[in-house]
Amino acid sequence: MSIAGSYKRWHADLQERLEAVRGLPITHSQYETVNNTFERALATMHKMPRIWIMYLQVLTQQKLVTKTRHAFDRALCALPVTQHGRIWEYYLVFVSQKGIPIETSLGVHRRCLMYDPSHIEDLIEFSINSELWQETAERLSGVLNDGQFYSIKGKTKHRLWLELCDILTQHASEISGLNVDAIIRGGIRKFTDEVGWLWTSLADYYIRRRLFEKARDIFEEGMATVITVRDFSVIFDAYSQFEESVLSKKMETLGVIKDEVNENEEEDDDRLDLEKLKKRIDSFWFNDDNDVDLRLARLEYLMDRRPELANSVFLRQNPHNVEQWHRRVRLFEGNPTKQILTYTEAVRTVDPTKAVGKPHTLWVAFAKLYESHNDVSNARVIFDKAVQVGYKAVDHLASVWCEWAEMELRHKNFKGALELMCRATAEPSDEVKRRVAVDGNEPVQMKLHKSLRLWTFYVDLEESLGNLESTRAVYERILDLRIATPQVIINYAMLLEDNKYFEDAFKVYERGVKIFKYPHVKDIWVTYLSKFVKRYGKSKLERARELFEHAVEMAPAESVKQLYLQYAKLEEDFGLAKRAMRVYDQATKAVPANEKLGMYAIYISRAAEIFGVPKTREIYEQAIESGLPDKDVKTMCVKYAELEKSLGEIDRGRALFKQASQFSDPRSDPDFWKKWQEFEFQHGNEDTVTEMFRVKRSISASYSQTHFMLPEYVLQKDQLRALEEAKDVLKKAGVGFEMEALERRLSPPSGGGELAVKESGGRKRVGFVSTGSIQQKDGGEKGTGNREEIKLLEDESDDDPTVEIDQKEIPSAVFGELARKRDELEKDAVDDEENKDIGALERIKRMRRL
């Protein structure tokens, strides 16, 4: 008894017997011995799950279906419930094998669900593999209706919904007892990202059940409810494909029938056969199944409606999209009835406060549609309703009024247009204002009387259709409402000027310059001053001066230049030249720093034309000392030097070049030094050329050692770079800090510490000076010379050619008016000399001839 009840002994014995039959075919007699051994073991080991599992695995391997099923049932009866899970795992594997009857497997799966409902997915998977669609659909529906269901295989409810819909549609004829329509519609409401696919699945369900009209209704309903273009495209493509397939199938069927009829007609003459004749009568046109034309027309109608249906999708996304409503109207081009219905629906649907776009354009286009069909009375009705809508912006309401007036103008109703503008610009009464204030929601109609667009349109109508008094009244009303712009002021003044009301026009300008500030008032001042000077000229010069003084006093520096130029032009034309120069002088002090150079250029040119070139010397000196930027000072010095050179003042020109040199780095401004060098070569000598090179070296050294002129890109990147970092950057850029580098660059290639002056064809050519160590001919170093010292070669002979200085005549423009007076005096003196030797009679005759 102790041996029969030992688990270890039985387990070892069973393992030994299993090893013995390993590799033998399942039909071998040894397997029967193994089975008997397991049965004897289970007589005492029936509570041991491991013995049961070994036995069940052996039976499963032997393909003994009935015996294995009975063994699984005995194991479940013998073992406690807590051990059933281990048995069911192998039981489900067993019933999933091929060759097991479907009814047996289905019953086992159902029993397993009674033990553990979480294995419902195994049953569903088995039903799908076994093509038990009714069972699959019922189980999936139960799972989806169970709010506490949790998938042990990680499937989401969305995926289960799609599987259910796919099964219902693909196997519609094999499933009954389920409300497929309600199930799929529930999925449409719940899963919005698969709406298009679910609608096509529902339509496919009815197609498979041969309910074609119902399928068309589903397609139409789907296209009328989806709100995304992707879903619409899915449904429309499926719908069109369905219609094409139905049409092609019908055409194939009719082709076969027609061939059969033709064959029968060829066989015999059946005109006397009453039965066949009756069949022909029954198949006459009113009973004819040939509806190919109808199906083809249905397909064409569907294709033609695609733009309209797509537009409906966009409008369902946002029914307040104005542009989409306009596109919808354009789809019905040539169909006024549909266009009117569309506009009616649009103006009822679009909320102006939520509109995307300009809602007033719908009303305007609606009215123009009636106008284009010569129905002006209905167009007026549309406009009258449009002006009562609560738009979001005043400009929208003003646009409707202007469009209404333009329509009246197009139909020659000028009086009606003026009345409309008068009605639109009328200010609401105090009672209406109080009522609106109590409501707390002020509509745009209360602000319409201050719309500048409306008033400008009104004033244009008055100028074109009204008289001067009515136009002035409109302009005055605009000014009283304080909605005028500088352009309105200018237009009002020009209207009065055209009608010879000059003083009234100037009063309007005065009102304008008091209302507006800079920069808006600039155009008013410029127009005002130009018109005043053109009107009065010299007659009211003092008043004009007062206006200009007031204008330049009120103007900021950025806007004062044009006013000063007008002021100076006034003095040149009607005033005194000295006052004009004073105005130019004030302008050079008032304009911004970046415009001073240009202003000085104008000042100098006018002074040279009026007073002569010598007068400009004072202006040049003033400009140089006025605090201009260094770049402009250098430019001014160069121009001054050119002037002095033209007047023959070579020394003054050289001094100006020297003055400008302190603002010119030889590295960054080689043009200046080239000009100075050309100047010295033309008008200087050896001493002046040497002095020029000495100054150049000195300036270069000062920029190198004192200011550390960095490359431009370094300054722009970081102007506060430390000194050591700046040196490193300069070294990398190839810019040195030592004077020796500069001297090596300036020294002549021949070497030596002397100034090379060579004779070449009677001319002297000046070289460069070296300030380094002076080398003797034997190679020894004589000494270190002063770097600033300039050594010249002594004249080798006294026969050096002298430097000839060209003399030029001073231009007469230098003397200005004095030159003309000098010529007149010289002419009078010549005439006096000639008149000394003739008599009085001859002098009188000459005077008469003159």
ABEGO torsion letter per residue (X at the ends): XAAAABAAAAAAAAAAAAAAABGBBAABAAAAAAAAAAAAAAAAAAABAAAAAAAAAAAAAAGBAAAAAAAAAAAAAABBAAAAAAAAAAAAAAAABBGBBAAAAAAAAAAAAAABAAAAAAAAAAAAAAGBAAAAAAAAAAAAABAABBBAAGBBAAAAAAAAAAAAAAAAAABBGBBAAAAAAAAAAABAAAAAAAAAAAAAAAAAAGBAAAAAAAAAAAAAABABAAAAAAAAAAAAAAAAAAAAAAAAAAAAAAAAAAAAAAABBAAABAAAAAAAAAABAAABABAAAAAAAAAAAAAAAAAAAAAAAAAAABAABAAAAAAAAAAABGBAAAAAAAAAAAAAABBAAABBEBAAAAAAAAAAAAAAAGBAAAAAAAAAAAAABBBABAAAAAAAAAAAAAAAAAAGBAAAAAAAAAAAABBBBAAAAAAAAAAGBBBAAAAAAABAAAAAAAAAAAAAABBAAAAAAAAAAAAAAGABBAAAAAAAAAAAAAAGBAAAAAAAAAAAAAABBOAAAAAAAAAAAAAAAAAAEAABAAAAAAAAAAAAAABBAAAAAAAAAAAAAAAAAABBAAAAAAAAAAAAAABBAAAAAAAAAAAAAAAAAAAEAAAAAAAAAAAAAAGBBAAAAAAAAAAAAAAAAAAGBAAAAAAAAAAAAAABBAAABAAAAAAAAAAAAAABBAAAAAAAAAAAAAAAAAAAAAAGBBBAAAAAABAABBAAAAAAAAAAAGBBABAAAAAAAABBAAEEABBBBBBBGGBBBBBBBBABBBBBAAGBBAEBBBAABBBBBBBABAABBBBBBBBBBBBAAAAEAAAAAAAAAAAAAAAAAAAAABBAAAAAAAAAAX
